[in-house]
């Protein structure tokens, strides 16, 4: 955790300098996200006649551009990508069929995550994480279910595909009172159906699945991993509702995930997650500048690319030590 938390006023004054969109940077971010993905998709299709190994090799950068496209959509939902609300909505909805995330639904859902991240009493919008006491009080069957859900193969293999491909197609997974968000899911489904129909007409089912399948699996896994590792690390921040503090949740409960430059670029610099949670109005393309221009963030939790893999073994929040821990020994 932070050795000394900077004052809220100092933090607010600094991040406010970077909360203004830059049109040139925004359009460049868009130009280097969705258009390159479309080009790579066509190259993957053409490579089918050469070697499927080449197709699979191209799937990795293609998935990277899907992740960048998601970051553009994500920033539009936060109102930080461009100053124009009209253009944010147009771009966000345009990205949705390619990221498989309904723009209106995800904007609302993700906003709830920002408002409650690190709150032990409001964990319903985050990756399911229970306390050691809660785990010990579970039945043997419930414990096995939770252990299965937290297994890396399920968490980063099966779950991402189920979430992005299936759950995001079903409005019943949105709250009944979220009527606009449910409509967003339905409209995105229509757009995806039309896109699939067009591609099947042009290339056929087989080639569509051979090209799009690996891209979807890789991109969804990366998306789940990034969301996980930026909050699920050993000395992260969780607190009961009465003790929960927004600034501490942002700076102690969100990591600075220091990725290699290429991976940081493909993930839209969202690894500077402490700033993003402190102020979602800072566009992703200004996060690096915001972080490097002050010493206020020097003590923020730093997770290297290699260190991040150890986070996958964490499973429970220990309320006594206030740390995420691995599985307890059975009593």
C-alpha positions in Angstrom: 0.0 0.0 0.0 1.0 3.6 -0.3 3.4 4.7 2.4 2.0 8.2 2.4 -1.2 9.2 0.6 -0.8 12.5 -1.2 -3.4 15.1 -0.3 -6.7 14.9 -2.2 -6.4 18.6 -3.2 -2.9 18.0 -4.7 -4.1 15.0 -6.6 -7.2 16.7 -7.8 -5.2 19.8 -8.9 -2.7 17.7 -10.9 -5.1 15.3 -12.7 -7.5 18.2 -13.6 -4.7 19.5 -15.9 -5.2 16.4 -18.1 -8.9 16.0 -18.1 -9.4 17.9 -21.4 -9.6 15.9 -24.6 -7.2 16.6 -27.5 -8.9 16.1 -30.8 -5.7 15.4 -32.8 -4.6 12.7 -30.3 -8.1 11.3 -30.1 -8.5 10.9 -33.9 -5.0 9.4 -34.1 -6.0 6.9 -31.4 -9.1 5.9 -33.4 -7.1 5.7 -36.6 -4.7 3.3 -35.0 -7.3 1.0 -33.6 -10.3 -0.1 -35.6 -9.0 0.6 -39.2 -5.8 -1.5 -38.7 -7.9 -4.3 -37.3 -10.0 -4.3 -40.4 -6.9 -4.5 -42.6 -5.4 -7.3 -40.5 -8.7 -9.2 -40.7 -8.5 -9.1 -44.5 -4.9 -10.2 -44.4 -5.8 -13.1 -42.1 -8.5 -14.2 -44.5 -6.1 -14.0 -47.4 -3.5 -16.0 -45.4 -5.9 -19.0 -45.2 -4.8 -20.0 -48.6 -1.1 -19.9 -47.6 -0.9 -21.4 -44.1 -3.2 -21.4 -41.1 -0.2 -21.0 -38.9 0.3 -17.6 -40.5 -3.3 -16.8 -39.9 -2.9 -17.6 -36.2 0.3 -15.5 -36.0 -1.7 -12.5 -37.5 -4.4 -13.1 -34.9 -2.3 -11.7 -32.1 -1.7 -8.2 -33.5 -5.3 -8.3 -34.8 -6.5 -9.0 -31.2 -4.3 -6.2 -30.0 -6.1 -3.7 -32.2 -9.4 -5.0 -30.9 -8.2 -4.2 -27.4 -7.2 -0.7 -28.6 -10.7 -0.3 -30.2 -12.2 -1.2 -26.8 -10.1 1.5 -25.1 -11.5 4.0 -27.6 -15.0 2.8 -26.9 -14.3 2.8 -23.1 -13.0 6.4 -23.2 -16.1 7.5 -25.2 -18.3 6.0 -22.4 -16.4 8.0 -19.8 -16.9 11.2 -21.8 -13.1 11.7 -22.1 -12.3 10.7 -25.6 -13.6 13.8 -27.5 -15.3 17.0 -26.4 -18.3 16.4 -28.7 -20.8 14.1 -27.1 -22.3 13.4 -30.5 -19.1 12.1 -31.9 -18.3 10.1 -28.7 -21.7 8.3 -29.1 -21.1 7.7 -32.8 -17.6 6.3 -32.3 -18.6 4.3 -29.2 -21.5 2.6 -31.0 -19.3 2.0 -34.1 -16.8 0.2 -32.0 -19.3 -2.0 -30.2 -19.9 -4.7 -32.8 -16.2 -5.3 -33.0 -15.5 -5.4 -29.2 -18.8 -7.3 -28.6 -19.6 -4.9 -25.8 -22.9 -2.9 -26.0 -21.9 0.7 -25.8 -24.8 2.0 -23.6 -24.8 -1.0 -21.3 -21.1 -1.1 -20.7 -20.9 2.7 -20.1 -23.5 2.3 -17.3 -22.0 -0.9 -15.8 -18.5 0.3 -15.9 -19.4 3.6 -14.3 -20.8 1.5 -11.4 -17.5 -0.3 -11.1 -15.7 3.0 -10.8 -18.1 4.2 -8.1 -17.7 1.1 -6.0 -14.3 -0.5 -6.7 -12.7 -1.7 -3.5 -16.0 -1.5 -1.5 -16.5 -4.9 0.3 -20.2 -4.3 0.6 -20.7 -3.5 -3.2 -18.8 -6.3 -4.9 -21.5 -7.3 -7.4 -20.0 -5.4 -10.3 -16.5 -6.8 -10.0 -14.8 -10.2 -10.5 -16.3 -12.3 -7.7 -14.0 -12.1 -4.7 -14.9 -13.4 -1.3 -13.3 -13.1 2.1 -11.6 -16.0 4.0 -14.4 -16.0 6.6 -17.0 -16.2 3.9 -15.2 -19.0 2.2 -14.9 -21.0 5.5 -18.6 -20.5 6.1 -19.5 -22.0 2.7 -20.7 -25.5 2.1 -18.2 -27.9 0.4 -20.1 -27.6 -2.9 -20.0 -23.8 -2.8 -16.3 -23.9 -2.1 -15.7 -26.2 -5.0 -17.7 -23.9 -7.3 -15.7 -20.8 -6.2 -12.4 -22.6 -6.6 -13.4 -23.7 -10.1 -14.4 -20.1 -11.0 -11.1 -18.8 -9.7 -9.0 -21.4 -11.6 -6.8 -19.6 -14.2 -8.1 -21.9 -17.0 -11.6 -20.9 -16.3 -11.0 -17.3 -15.3 -8.8 -16.4 -18.3 -9.9 -19.1 -20.8 -13.5 -20.0 -20.6 -15.0 -17.1 -18.7 -13.9 -14.3 -21.1 -15.4 -16.0 -24.1 -18.7 -16.7 -22.2 -18.8 -13.1 -21.0 -18.1 -11.3 -24.3 -19.7 -13.7 -26.7 -22.8 -15.0 -24.8 -23.6 -12.9 -21.7 -23.3 -9.6 -23.6 -25.9 -10.8 -26.1 -28.5 -11.6 -23.4 -30.4 -8.5 -21.9 -31.5 -10.7 -19.0 -28.0 -10.2 -17.5 -28.8 -6.5 -17.2 -30.9 -5.2 -14.4 -34.6 -4.9 -15.2 -34.6 -1.2 -14.5 -31.8 -0.6 -17.0 -34.1 -0.3 -19.9 -31.9 1.9 -22.1 -29.0 -0.4 -21.4 -31.0 -3.4 -22.4 -32.0 -1.7 -25.7 -28.3 -1.0 -26.2 -27.6 -4.8 -26.0 -30.4 -5.5 -28.4 -29.2 -2.9 -30.9 -25.6 -4.2 -30.7 -26.9 -7.7 -31.3 -28.6 -6.5 -34.5 -25.4 -4.8 -35.7 -23.4 -8.0 -35.0 -26.0 -10.1 -36.7 -25.9 -7.9 -39.8 -22.1 -7.9 -39.8 -22.0 -11.7 -39.5 -24.5 -12.1 -42.3 -22.4 -9.9 -44.5 -19.2 -11.8 -43.8 -20.8 -15.2 -44.2 -22.1 -14.0 -47.6 -18.6 -12.8 -48.6 -16.3 -15.5 -47.1 -18.6 -18.3 -45.7 -19.0 -19.7 -42.2 -15.9 -21.8 -42.2 -13.5 -18.9 -43.1 -15.3 -16.5 -40.8 -14.8 -18.8 -37.8 -11.2 -19.6 -38.7 -10.3 -15.9 -38.8 -12.6 -14.4 -36.2 -12.4 -17.3 -33.7 -8.8 -16.9 -32.5 -9.1 -13.1 -32.5 -12.1 -13.2 -30.2 -10.5 -15.7 -27.8 -7.2 -13.7 -27.6 -8.8 -10.3 -27.3 -11.4 -11.4 -24.6 -8.6 -13.1 -22.6 -6.5 -10.0 -22.7 -9.4 -7.9 -21.7 -10.2 -10.1 -18.7 -6.6 -10.3 -17.7 -6.2 -6.5 -17.7 -9.3 -6.0 -15.7 -8.2 -8.6 -13.2 -4.5 -7.7 -12.6 -5.2 -4.0 -12.2 -7.3 -4.7 -9.1 -6.4 -8.2 -7.9 -3.0 -8.0 -6.4 -1.8 -9.0 -2.9 -1.8 -5.6 -1.1 -4.8 -4.1 -2.9 -7.5 -2.0 -1.2 -10.8 -3.3 0.1 -12.8 -1.7 2.9 -16.4 -1.9 4.3 -18.8 0.7 3.1 -18.5 2.9 6.2 -14.7 3.0 5.9 -14.4 3.1 2.1 -12.5 6.0 0.7 -12.5 6.9 -3.1 -9.0 8.3 -3.3 -7.5 5.3 -1.4 -9.5 2.9 -3.6 -8.0 4.6 -6.7 -4.4 4.8 -5.6 -4.1 1.7 -3.4 -6.7 -0.6 -5.1 -5.7 0.2 -8.7 -2.2 -0.7 -9.9 0.3 0.9 -12.2 0.8 -2.1 -14.5 4.1 -1.4 -16.1 3.9 -3.3 -19.4 6.6 -3.3 -22.2 6.1 -0.4 -24.5 4.4 -2.4 -27.3 1.9 -4.0 -25.0 1.3 -0.7 -23.2 0.4 0.8 -26.6 -1.9 -2.0 -27.6 -3.7 -1.8 -24.3 -4.2 1.9 -24.7 -2.0 2.7 -21.6 -4.8 1.6 -19.3 -2.1 0.0 -17.2 -1.9 3.5 -15.6 -5.0 2.4 -13.8 -4.4 4.4 -10.6 -4.9 7.7 -12.6 -7.8 6.3 -14.6 -9.7 5.5 -11.3 -8.7 8.7 -9.7 -10.2 10.6 -12.7 -11.9 8.7 -15.6 -12.1 12.1 -17.4 -8.4 11.8 -18.2 -8.3 10.3 -21.7 -6.2 7.1 -22.1 -3.9 8.9 -24.5 -2.9 11.4 -21.8 -2.4 8.9 -18.9 1.3 8.5 -19.5 1.9 12.2 -19.5 -0.2 12.7 -16.4 1.8 10.0 -14.5 5.3 11.1 -15.5 4.8 14.8 -14.9 4.6 14.6 -11.1 6.1 12.8 -8.2 2.7 12.4 -6.5 2.4 8.9 -8.0 5.9 7.7 -7.1 4.6 5.4 -4.3 1.7 3.9 -6.2 1.7 0.1 -6.4 3.9 -0.9 -9.3 3.3 -4.3 -10.9 5.8 -5.5 -13.6 4.8 -7.7 -16.5 6.4 -10.6 -14.8 5.0 -9.9 -11.3 1.5 -9.8 -12.8 1.4 -13.6 -13.3 1.7 -14.2 -9.6 -1.6 -12.4 -9.1 -3.5 -15.2 -10.8 -2.9 -17.4 -7.8 -4.7 -15.0 -5.4 -8.2 -16.0 -4.4 -9.5 -14.6 -1.1 -9.5 -11.4 0.8 -8.2 -11.8 4.4 -10.0 -9.2 6.5 -7.5 -9.7 9.3 -4.3 -9.0 7.4 -6.1 -6.9 4.8 -4.4 -8.7 1.9 -5.5 -10.9 -1.0 -4.2 -14.5 -0.2 -4.2 -17.9 -1.7 -6.3 -20.8 -0.6 -6.4 -21.4 3.2 -5.5 -24.8 4.6 -8.6 -26.9 5.3 -9.6 -27.0 9.0 
